[in-house]
Amino acid sequence: MILLEPHGAGTKYTAIAIHGDRDGAQKHAKMGFHDGWGKALDQLVRLAKTM
């Protein structure tokens, strides 16, 4: 789930991931899940600045 909310002069971005179980969460963490979200957000910010 992605939430976008006004925050001061910008926007607060919240990403929520719900895994079916602890093993699924750990598997995604080992695959770089957190880093992937950060990279995706960086790409979204760069795109938004071009519009």
Secondary structure, 3 states (H helix, E strand, C coil): CEEEEEECCEEEEEECCCCCCHHHHHHHHHCCHHHHHHHHHHHHHHHHHCC
